[in-house]
Amino acid sequence: MSPYIQREINDDRIDLFVKQILKYRDCEQVLAWSMSDETDAQVEWNKQRKELYHAIDPNRPVWLNVITALYENCEASDIF
């Protein structure tokens, strides 16, 4: 997960996040964006993060690591 996107979202963090994605978006070695690690219970938050990644880079998948809440987060990621 990007260090710039945390539970407390503000304009500065979003700007840093966007700059980070734009910096690496055209790099062929980036296969997917790693969204978060073990955020099983943060279903809505995970969905919002996925939408943000896809808004900036719609062609690259987003990867999410969950422990047990795969079904609950099925709309929150492209790869688990």
N, C-alpha and C positions, 0 to 999 in steps of 0.2 A: 504494500500500500504506500502511496505517496506520503511522505512526511508532511506535506502541505495540506492534506485533507484530513481533518480530524473531526470529532463530534462538533466542535465549535467552528462553524464555517463563517469566515468573514471575507471581505473583498480582497484583502492582501493575500490570504491563503489561496483563494481561487486564482488570483493573478499568477502566483508562483506555480501553481499546479498546471495551469494552461501553458505557461512558458516552458515548463519541464516536458510536457507532452509534445509541444510543437518542436522543441529542440531535437527530440528523438523520433518523431513521427515518420520521417523519411528514411530512417536507418533500416536497411534490409535485415539486419541481424535481430531486430526486435520482432519476435513472433507473436507475442500477446502481451497485454498489460496485466500485471499482477495487481489485483485490486485490493485484497485484504487477506488476513490470515485469522482463521478461527473466529469469525464474527457470526456464528450460527444464529444468535438471538436478535441480530440487527437486520432483520429482513427488509424493512422499508428503507433503511439507511443504505443497505447493499444495493437495492434497486436504484436509488438515487445516484450512487457512485457509478454504477454501470451506465446510466443515462449520461452522466457527465463525460465519462470516457468516450462513449460513442458520439456525443455531440462534437467532440474535438477530433476524433479519429474513427469515423464510421466503418472503416474497412478492416480494422484489426480487432480480433476477439479479446474479451476480458476474461481473466482467470481468477477464480475465487476458491480459497481453501476453507472448507467447513469440516467439522468433526462428524456430526450426525444429522444436521438439519438440511440435507440435500433437497428433499421434497419442498420444504418451506421456502427455500431460496431458489427454486427452479427458474424463476423469472429474473433472478438477480445476477446471472452470469452466463457466459457462453461456454466456458470450460470449467469443470470442477476437478 
